[in-house]
Amino acid sequence: MQERRKLQRGRTLKAGTTSFNGAGGIDCRVHMSPGGACLEVSSQVGVPNDFVLVVGYDKFIETCHVVWRSDTRLGVEFRAA
């Protein structure tokens, strides 16, 4: 497998939610890195290329852009709002 990350991802695993279209949301598991994250979802069908990631426990809210996709995973980079 080809390494595509610009920065190494840590072993941080958190529960999060993708938020889009003002009301939509999909629960996910979040593997954080300094400039982005890998999101594990049950299905990435319907997840747009740009959305807001919310990790409620950490009060983390960040605009994201999808840079790669697989069946149940999304690679995202954080964007300035």
Secondary structure, DSSP 4 states (H G I P E B T S, - for coil): -----SS---S-EEEEEEEETTTEEEEEEEEEETTEEEEE-S--TT--SEEEEEEGGGTEEEEEEEEEE-SSEEEEEEE--
